[in-house]
Amino acid sequence: MSNHIRSRERPEAALASDSQRRRWLVLAVTVAAQFMVILDVSVVNVALPSIKHDLHFSQEGLQWVITAYSILFGGALLLGGRLAICSDEGGCSWQVSRCSRSARCFPGSPGRKGR
């Protein structure tokens, strides 16, 4: 009887172990991504003097380089987040976009009935 109880506990322990591994994997990927963001920004800032000299940019032109880089990087982050949502749902319905503009999606908002 004791063997029978142990065999029941193993699948639960295996699920808990897989869940823990998945959490650590997500943490590791997040830390690596944050490191890459910091490294990327550092490379752009280190390259600014070379860009100014080689392309004969003014100080205002360098500001445009930083602005364009930030906009493109932010757009890539938004696109990546949207693709992650689409892959997680199994299909890409634009429900999140529609929901963000609608008061009925937010509990306690002024346009919502029956708080």
N, CA, C and O atoms as a DFTB+ gen file, in Angstrom:
460 C
 N C O
     1  1       0.826      -1.195       0.000
     2  2       0.000       0.000       0.000
     3  2       0.869       1.256       0.000
     4  3       0.521       2.268      -0.608
     5  1       1.970       1.174       0.672
     6  2       2.844       2.333       0.708
     7  2       3.454       2.611      -0.663
     8  3       3.679       3.772      -1.003
     9  1       3.730       1.566      -1.467
    10  2       4.227       1.765      -2.825
    11  2       3.179       2.436      -3.703
    12  3       3.506       3.259      -4.559
    13  1       1.926       2.080      -3.485
    14  2       0.837       2.666      -4.263
    15  2       0.718       4.175      -3.997
    16  3       0.475       4.950      -4.922
    17  1       0.886       4.582      -2.760
    18  2       0.819       6.002      -2.403
    19  2       2.004       6.748      -3.001
    20  3       1.851       7.864      -3.497
    21  1       3.185       6.137      -2.957
    22  2       4.363       6.795      -3.519
    23  2       4.218       7.011      -5.024
    24  3       4.634       8.043      -5.551
    25  1       3.622       6.026      -5.719
    26  2       3.472       6.182      -7.156
    27  2       2.513       7.322      -7.502
    28  3       2.643       7.950      -8.553
    29  1       1.568       7.582      -6.629
    30  2       0.669       8.716      -6.862
    31  2       1.382      10.040      -6.625
    32  3       1.063      11.020      -7.298
    33  1       2.309      10.108      -5.722
    34  2       3.000      11.355      -5.400
    35  2       4.019      11.729      -6.460
    36  3       4.314      12.911      -6.634
    37  1       4.552      10.771      -7.159
    38  2       5.590      11.075      -8.142
    39  2       5.117      11.979      -9.272
    40  3       5.824      12.930      -9.604
    41  1       3.943      11.729      -9.889
    42  2       3.534      12.654     -10.955
    43  2       3.354      14.080     -10.464
    44  3       3.683      15.023     -11.183
    45  1       2.839      14.256      -9.252
    46  2       2.680      15.610      -8.714
    47  2       4.034      16.254      -8.472
    48  3       4.227      17.440      -8.738
    49  1       4.983      15.447      -7.955
    50  2       6.327      15.978      -7.735
    51  2       6.986      16.316      -9.063
    52  3       7.707      17.308      -9.166
    53  1       6.741      15.492     -10.086
    54  2       7.313      15.784     -11.396
    55  2       6.720      17.068     -11.973
    56  3       7.438      17.862     -12.580
    57  1       5.417      17.276     -11.789
    58  2       4.798      18.515     -12.267
    59  2       5.350      19.728     -11.539
    60  3       5.608      20.762     -12.155
    61  1       5.532      19.606     -10.234
    62  2       6.102      20.706      -9.456
    63  2       7.528      20.983      -9.898
    64  3       7.944      22.138      -9.992
    65  1       8.277      19.916     -10.169
    66  2       9.655      20.078     -10.605
    67  2       9.710      20.752     -11.976
    68  3      10.546      21.629     -12.198
    69  1       8.824      20.350     -12.902
    70  2       8.775      20.997     -14.217
    71  2       8.380      22.463     -14.095
    72  3       8.910      23.316     -14.808
    73  1       7.458      22.753     -13.198
    74  2       7.034      24.134     -12.992
    75  2       8.189      24.985     -12.465
    76  3       8.385      26.117     -12.906
    77  1       8.945      24.436     -11.526
    78  2      10.101      25.159     -10.978
    79  2      11.154      25.382     -12.062
    80  3      11.719      26.470     -12.171
    81  1      11.415      24.342     -12.866
    82  2      12.397      24.503     -13.945
    83  2      11.942      25.569     -14.929
    84  3      12.749      26.380     -15.384
    85  1      10.681      25.573     -15.256
    86  2      10.149      26.556     -16.201
    87  2      10.285      27.968     -15.639
    88  3      10.624      28.898     -16.371
    89  1      10.023      28.133     -14.347
    90  2      10.166      29.455     -13.726
    91  2      11.608      29.943     -13.791
    92  3      11.860      31.106     -14.107
    93  1      12.552      29.056     -13.491
    94  2      13.964      29.440     -13.540
    95  2      14.391      29.734     -14.972
    96  3      15.199      30.633     -15.205
    97  1      13.855      28.985     -15.932
    98  2      14.182      29.240     -17.330
    99  2      13.669      30.615     -17.757
   100  3      14.378      31.361     -18.433
   101  1      12.447      30.946     -17.368
   102  2      11.890      32.265     -17.692
   103  2      12.731      33.364     -17.057
   104  3      13.003      34.383     -17.692
   105  1      13.143      33.166     -15.809
   106  2      13.987      34.156     -15.145
   107  2      15.322      34.316     -15.871
   108  3      15.790      35.438     -16.066
   109  1      15.932      33.210     -16.268
   110  2      17.217      33.263     -16.970
   111  2      17.085      33.984     -18.310
   112  3      17.945      34.788     -18.669
   113  1      16.018      33.700     -19.045
   114  2      15.811      34.369     -20.331
   115  2      15.565      35.862     -20.126
   116  3      16.060      36.679     -20.902
   117  1      14.816      36.224     -19.103
   118  2      14.546      37.632     -18.815
   119  2      15.821      38.377     -18.442
   120  3      16.052      39.494     -18.904
   121  1      16.639      37.761     -17.611
   122  2      17.908      38.388     -17.221
   123  2      18.822      38.547     -18.433
   124  3      19.460      39.587     -18.598
   125  1      18.886      37.519     -19.279
   126  2      19.718      37.604     -20.483
   127  2      19.212      38.698     -21.417
   128  3      20.012      39.429     -21.999
   129  1      17.893      38.821     -21.567
   130  2      17.335      39.865     -22.425
   131  2      17.640      41.252     -21.871
   132  3      17.972      42.160     -22.633
   133  1      17.532      41.424     -20.569
   134  2      17.845      42.718     -19.962
   135  2      19.321      43.062     -20.143
   136  3      19.669      44.214     -20.403
   137  1      20.178      42.065     -20.006
   138  2      21.608      42.281     -20.232
   139  2      21.864      42.718     -21.674
   140  3      22.678      43.608     -21.919
   141  1      21.170      42.091     -22.630
   142  2      21.362      42.452     -24.030
   143  2      20.882      43.876     -24.306
   144  3      21.480      44.579     -25.120
   145  1      19.819      44.305     -23.644
   146  2      19.334      45.683     -23.817
   147  2      20.377      46.669     -23.315
   148  3      20.685      47.654     -23.987
   149  1      20.917      46.404     -22.139
   150  2      21.936      47.299     -21.577
   151  2      23.176      47.326     -22.456
   152  3      23.752      48.389     -22.690
   153  1      23.589      46.159     -22.945
   154  2      24.758      46.082     -23.823
   155  2      24.503      46.831     -25.125
   156  3      25.386      47.535     -25.615
   157  1      23.328      46.690     -25.681
   158  2      22.981      47.342     -26.929
   159  2      22.994      48.860     -26.796
   160  3      23.528      49.555     -27.660
   161  1      22.413      49.373     -25.728
   162  2      22.407      50.816     -25.496
   163  2      23.834      51.329     -25.289
   164  3      24.180      52.411     -25.762
   165  1      24.648      50.564     -24.594
   166  2      26.041      50.966     -24.387
   167  2      26.804      51.030     -25.703
   168  3      27.600      51.945     -25.915
   169  1      26.567      50.068     -26.586
   170  2      27.254      50.067     -27.882
   171  2      26.859      51.288     -28.700
   172  3      27.709      51.918     -29.330
   173  1      25.575      51.625     -28.694
   174  2      25.122      52.800     -29.445
   175  2      25.759      54.065     -28.874
   176  3      26.200      54.928     -29.632
   177  1      25.811      54.183     -27.569
   178  2      26.411      55.383     -26.964
   179  2      27.906      55.457     -27.216
   180  3      28.448      56.547     -27.398
   181  1      28.576      54.322     -27.230
   182  2      30.018      54.319     -27.524
   183  2      30.260      54.684     -28.982
   184  3      31.269      55.311     -29.303
   185  1      29.346      54.298     -29.868
   186  2      29.518      54.561     -31.298
   187  2      29.188      55.992     -31.701
   188  3      29.520      56.400     -32.814
   189  1      28.551      56.758     -30.838
   190  2      28.134      58.115     -31.210
   191  2      29.291      59.019     -31.654
   192  3      29.140      59.710     -32.662
   193  1      30.420      59.053     -30.972
   194  2      31.515      59.906     -31.466
   195  2      32.008      59.506     -32.858
   196  3      32.332      60.369     -33.674
   197  1      32.064      58.214     -33.126
   198  2      32.478      57.758     -34.462
   199  2      31.445      58.153     -35.515
   200  3      31.801      58.559     -36.622
   201  1      30.182      58.032     -35.168
   202  2      29.121      58.434     -36.095
   203  2      29.231      59.921     -36.398
   204  3      29.095      60.341     -37.547
   205  1      29.477      60.707     -35.369
   206  2      29.587      62.164     -35.545
   207  2      30.756      62.509     -36.459
   208  3      30.623      63.347     -37.352
   209  1      31.887      61.875     -36.242
   210  2      33.088      62.188     -37.021
   211  2      32.985      61.651     -38.450
   212  3      33.234      62.390     -39.402
   213  1      32.623      60.383     -38.612
   214  2      32.626      59.752     -39.935
   215  2      31.516      60.279     -40.841
   216  3      31.728      60.438     -42.043
   217  1      30.349      60.548     -40.289
   218  2      29.224      60.988     -41.106
   219  2      29.011      62.496     -41.055
   220  3      28.068      63.019     -41.649
   221  1      29.907      63.199     -40.330
   222  2      29.854      64.654     -40.201
   223  2      28.497      65.114     -39.667
   224  3      27.889      66.043     -40.198
   225  1      28.037      64.451     -38.611
   226  2      26.772      64.809     -37.974
   227  2      27.009      65.920     -36.973
   228  3      28.071      66.005     -36.357
   229  1      26.009      66.768     -36.820
   230  2      26.050      67.777     -35.761
   231  2      25.515      67.145     -34.475
   232  3      25.105      65.984     -34.459
   233  1      25.528      67.923     -33.414
   234  2      24.984      67.426     -32.148
   235  2      23.487      67.119     -32.284
   236  3      22.981      66.155     -31.709
   237  1      22.792      67.963     -33.059
   238  2      21.365      67.721     -33.295
   239  2      21.147      66.440     -34.096
   240  3      20.184      65.711     -33.856
   241  1      22.037      66.166     -35.041
   242  2      21.948      64.941     -35.835
   243  2      22.145      63.703     -34.975
   244  3      21.494      62.679     -35.184
   245  1      23.047      63.805     -34.004
   246  2      23.239      62.678     -33.076
   247  2      21.994      62.439     -32.237
   248  3      21.662      61.301     -31.907
   249  1      21.311      63.521     -31.898
   250  2      20.072      63.364     -31.153
   251  2      19.038      62.614     -31.985
   252  3      18.272      61.810     -31.452
   253  1      19.015      62.876     -33.293
   254  2      18.098      62.152     -34.168
   255  2      18.468      60.669     -34.258
   256  3      17.588      59.815     -34.355
   257  1      19.751      60.369     -34.227
   258  2      20.187      58.963     -34.236
   259  2      19.652      58.255     -33.003
   260  3      19.119      57.150     -33.103
   261  1      19.788      58.880     -31.849
   262  2      19.314      58.275     -30.601
   263  2      17.785      58.135     -30.621
   264  3      17.241      57.115     -30.199
   265  1      17.105      59.175     -31.117
   266  2      15.638      59.124     -31.177
   267  2      15.156      58.031     -32.119
   268  3      14.252      57.269     -31.775
   269  1      15.750      57.948     -33.302
   270  2      15.348      56.921     -34.264
   271  2      15.625      55.524     -33.718
   272  3      14.813      54.615     -33.887
   273  1      16.766      55.358     -33.066
   274  2      17.094      54.056     -32.475
   275  2      16.075      53.688     -31.395
   276  3      15.629      52.543     -31.321
   277  1      15.713      54.653     -30.569
   278  2      14.753      54.382     -29.499
   279  2      13.375      54.024     -30.055
   280  3      12.718      53.115     -29.548
   281  1      12.942      54.729     -31.083
   282  2      11.625      54.442     -31.675
   283  2      11.618      53.056     -32.307
   284  3      10.675      52.291     -32.106
   285  1      12.649      52.727     -33.061
   286  2      12.713      51.408     -33.687
   287  2      12.806      50.296     -32.649
   288  3      12.178      49.248     -32.799
   289  1      13.581      50.522     -31.606
   290  2      13.722      49.519     -30.555
   291  2      12.403      49.322     -29.817
   292  3      12.015      48.189     -29.531
   293  1      11.719      50.411     -29.509
   294  2      10.412      50.315     -28.856
   295  2       9.386      49.618     -29.735
   296  3       8.584      48.822     -29.247
   297  1       9.408      49.913     -31.027
   298  2       8.503      49.244     -31.956
   299  2       8.766      47.752     -32.033
   300  3       7.833      46.952     -32.106
   301  1      10.040      47.380     -32.017
   302  2      10.383      45.955     -32.030
   303  2       9.912      45.268     -30.746
   304  3       9.460      44.123     -30.788
   305  1      10.013      45.954     -29.614
   306  2       9.515      45.387     -28.362
   307  2       8.001      45.203     -28.396
   308  3       7.489      44.176     -27.949
   309  1       7.286      46.188     -28.920
   310  2       5.834      46.073     -29.032
   311  2       5.435      44.930     -29.968
   312  3       4.517      44.167     -29.668
   313  1       6.126      44.817     -31.094
   314  2       5.842      43.739     -32.033
   315  2       6.135      42.379     -31.405
   316  3       5.356      41.440     -31.562
   317  1       7.251      42.274     -30.700
   318  2       7.583      41.020     -30.030
   319  2       6.565      40.644     -28.968
   320  3       6.214      39.473     -28.828
   321  1       6.092      41.626     -28.222
   322  2       5.061      41.362     -27.220
   323  2       3.764      40.913     -27.853
   324  3       3.104      40.004     -27.350
   325  1       3.394      41.545     -28.955
   326  2       2.159      41.161     -29.644
   327  2       2.265      39.753     -30.213
   328  3       1.312      38.978     -30.138
   329  1       3.429      39.417     -30.786
   330  2       3.626      38.070     -31.310
   331  2       3.599      37.033     -30.195
   332  3       3.109      35.921     -30.393
   333  1       4.120      37.389     -29.024
   334  2       4.072      36.465     -27.887
   335  2       2.640      36.225     -27.444
   336  3       2.278      35.097     -27.111
   337  1       1.819      37.271     -27.435
   338  2       0.415      37.115     -27.079
   339  2      -0.293      36.241     -28.105
   340  3      -1.082      35.366     -27.746
   341  1      -0.010      36.480     -29.377
   342  2      -0.653      35.693     -30.440
   343  2      -0.269      34.227     -30.354
   344  3      -1.117      33.352     -30.529
   345  1       0.999      33.950     -30.086
   346  2       1.427      32.556     -30.015
   347  2       0.898      31.881     -28.757
   348  3       0.683      30.669     -28.758
   349  1       0.686      32.630     -27.696
   350  2       0.172      32.062     -26.455
   351  2      -1.303      31.726     -26.570
   352  3      -1.759      30.745     -25.982
   353  1      -2.053      32.516     -27.311
   354  2      -3.487      32.294     -27.466
   355  2      -3.788      31.214     -28.479
   356  3      -4.911      30.710     -28.520
   357  1      -2.829      30.846     -29.293
   358  2      -3.070      29.864     -30.319
   359  2      -3.619      30.476     -31.597
   360  3      -3.788      29.768     -32.590
   361  1      -3.888      31.709     -31.597
   362  2      -4.383      32.439     -32.758
   363  2      -4.349      33.905     -32.426
   364  3      -4.345      34.283     -31.254
   365  1      -4.327      34.718     -33.423
   366  2      -4.171      36.138     -33.156
   367  2      -5.486      36.874     -33.379
   368  3      -5.775      37.334     -34.484
   369  1      -6.267      36.977     -32.329
   370  2      -7.428      37.853     -32.404
   371  2      -6.984      39.170     -31.784
   372  3      -6.246      39.172     -30.799
   373  1      -7.405      40.238     -32.321
   374  2      -6.950      41.544     -31.849
   375  2      -7.788      42.013     -30.669
   376  3      -8.075      43.204     -30.544
   377  1      -8.177      41.096     -29.812
   378  2      -9.007      41.395     -28.651
   379  2      -8.309      42.360     -27.702
   380  3      -8.960      43.238     -27.135
   381  1      -7.014      42.217     -27.517
   382  2      -6.287      43.086     -26.591
   383  2      -6.354      44.527     -27.074
   384  3      -6.550      45.438     -26.269
   385  1      -6.196      44.747     -28.367
   386  2      -6.245      46.104     -28.900
   387  2      -7.628      46.704     -28.738
   388  3      -7.766      47.865     -28.355
   389  1      -8.671      45.901     -29.036
   390  2     -10.030      46.401     -28.902
   391  2     -10.380      46.629     -27.443
   392  3     -11.074      47.586     -27.101
   393  1      -9.894      45.744     -26.590
   394  2     -10.233      45.822     -25.170
   395  2      -9.592      47.051     -24.521
   396  3     -10.177      47.646     -23.616
   397  1      -8.409      47.429     -24.969
   398  2      -7.733      48.558     -24.342
   399  2      -8.455      49.876     -24.618
   400  3      -8.282      50.843     -23.877
   401  1      -9.261      49.920     -25.679
   402  2      -9.987      51.142     -26.003
   403  2     -11.392      51.158     -25.433
   404  3     -12.101      52.156     -25.564
   405  1     -11.803      50.074     -24.808
   406  2     -13.182      49.956     -24.368
   407  2     -13.279      50.022     -22.853
   408  3     -12.503      49.377     -22.147
   409  1     -14.226      50.796     -22.357
   410  2     -14.399      50.931     -20.908
   411  2     -14.972      49.667     -20.287
   412  3     -14.807      49.444     -19.088
   413  1     -15.643      48.833     -21.078
   414  2     -16.254      47.637     -20.515
   415  2     -15.220      46.579     -20.126
   416  3     -15.553      45.624     -19.426
   417  1     -14.001      46.733     -20.560
   418  2     -12.965      45.748     -20.246
   419  2     -12.296      45.996     -18.902
   420  3     -11.597      45.128     -18.380
   421  1     -12.507      47.161     -18.354
   422  2     -11.840      47.499     -17.107
   423  2     -12.844      47.524     -15.966
   424  3     -13.739      48.369     -15.955
   425  1     -12.713      46.609     -14.999
   426  2     -13.653      46.617     -13.869
   427  2     -13.535      47.916     -13.075
   428  3     -12.433      48.404     -12.824
   429  1     -14.651      48.455     -12.695
   430  2     -14.656      49.660     -11.880
   431  2     -14.521      50.940     -12.666
   432  3     -14.465      52.019     -12.075
   433  1     -14.466      50.854     -13.985
   434  2     -14.356      52.076     -14.774
   435  2     -15.710      52.770     -14.833
   436  3     -16.735      52.119     -14.631
   437  1     -15.745      54.074     -15.105
   438  2     -17.000      54.812     -15.078
   439  2     -18.037      54.300     -16.077
   440  3     -19.235      54.404     -15.813
   441  1     -17.613      53.755     -17.206
   442  2     -18.558      53.297     -18.214
   443  2     -19.092      51.893     -17.969
   444  3     -19.909      51.405     -18.750
   445  1     -18.657      51.242     -16.919
   446  2     -19.046      49.855     -16.670
   447  2     -20.273      49.812     -15.770
   448  3     -20.337      50.500     -14.751
   449  1     -21.247      48.990     -16.161
   450  2     -22.460      48.853     -15.360
   451  2     -22.261      47.764     -14.329
   452  3     -21.515      46.813     -14.561
   453  1     -22.912      47.894     -13.209
   454  2     -22.910      46.853     -12.174
   455  2     -21.567      46.623     -11.536
   456  3     -21.034      45.514     -11.570
   457  1     -21.026      47.651     -10.964
   458  2     -19.736      47.524     -10.302
   459  2     -19.867      46.576      -9.211
   460  3     -18.894      46.309      -8.505
